C-alpha cells in the first residue's frame, strides 16, 4: 500500500480537473434569481449567425467572462454590436485609442424592480478568410 502513496496527489489532481471542466458555461443556466451565461452566450451566437448571413462575414462568438453574475431578465434578451475602448500610450509618449468589437447582450428590465437593467459584453473574433 505504501508504494502507491505517491499516486494520491496525481489522482486528486485528475479528479479536480474533471470537476473544473464540468462547470463550464453549458451548466450555467438561468434560474429564479440570475440569468445564465449559457443563455447570454446563445443570444450572442444567434445574433452573430444572423449578422454573418446578412453581411457574409465570418465572426465567431467566444465565451463571456465566467465571473459575470447578472439578475434574471424579465424580458427577452437583445443583442447588438458594440465596442470596448481603451487608451494606450506609445513608447514615444503619444496617446492613442484602441478598440475591440464585442456583442452586447442586454436586458432592459429585470425580474426584480430593485435591480437595474444590464448588458454583458461577449467577445468575438473574425475568422480567417476575411
N, C-alpha and C positions, 0 to 999 in steps of 0.2 A: 504494500500500500504506500509506503514512503517513497517508492520510486516514481509514483505518479504525482507527487505533491507539486512539482514544477509545472504541471499541466493545468492546475487550477486557475492561475491568473489568465492563461490563454483561453480557457473555457469561459471564464467570466467576461472577458473582453468580447468574445464572439457572441455571447448571449446579449450583451448590452448593445452591440452594433445592430443586431436584429431588432431590438426594441426601438432604437432610434430610427431605423429605416421604416418601421411600420407606423410612425407617427407623422407621415407626410401630409401634404395638403389634401389628398384624397379622403383622409379621415377627418379633416377639419370642416365639418358640415355645420350649417346653421342650426340653431336651437332656439328656445324661447327667449333667450337673453342676448345672444350675439349672432352676428351674421358671419357665416363661414367663409374662410378663404377659398374653399373649393368653389362655391357659387360665384364669388368675386372673380376668380380666375376664369371660370367658364363664361361669364358675361364678357370678359375681355377677349377670350378666344372667339366667341361668336361675333363680336364687333369686328375684330381683325379679319376674320374669314369673309365677312360681307365687304369690308373695305378692300381686301386683296382681290376679290372677284370683280368689284366695281372699277378699280383702278389698275388692275393687272399688276399689283405689287406682290412682294414676297416677304411680308412682315411676319415674325413669329413671336408669340407671347411667351415670356419667361415666367418664373414663379414670383408671386408677391412676397414681400417681406414676411417671414414667419412670425415676427414679433407684433404684427398688426392685430389689434383687437378693436372691433367696432360694434356698436349696438345693433340689434336686429332692425332691419329696414321694414317699414310698413307698406311701402310702395315698390313697384318693380324697379330694379336697378337700371341705370342708364350709363352708357359708356361713350367716351369721346376721346379724340386725340388731345394730348396736352404735352407740355414740355417742362422739364426740370431745368432750371437755370442756376448757374453759379459763376462767380468771378475768380479769376486766377491772375497772378502777377508773374510776368516772364522774368527770366534771369536779368534782363536789362532794366527791369522795373516798370515795364509797360503793362497796364491792366488790360484785360480782355474778358469778354463774356463767353462762356461755353454753355451748351445746352444738350439735352438728351431727350429724344422722343419717348413718351410713355402713353399708356392708355389710362385715363382717369375713369374709374368706375365709381359712380356717385349714387348716393341715397339722399333724396330730398326731404324725407320725413321718416323718422324712426318710430318704433312702436312705443317708445316712452316719450312723453311730452317734455321731460326733463333733459333728454339727450339731443344734442344738436345734429343737424344734417352732417354728412361726412362724404369724403371721397378718398379712394385708395388708388395710389399710382402703381400700375403694374408695368414693369419694364418690358420692352420689346427690342428685337434686333432684326435687321434686314438680312434675309438670306442671300447667299451669293447668287449672282446672276443678274442683279440689278445695279 
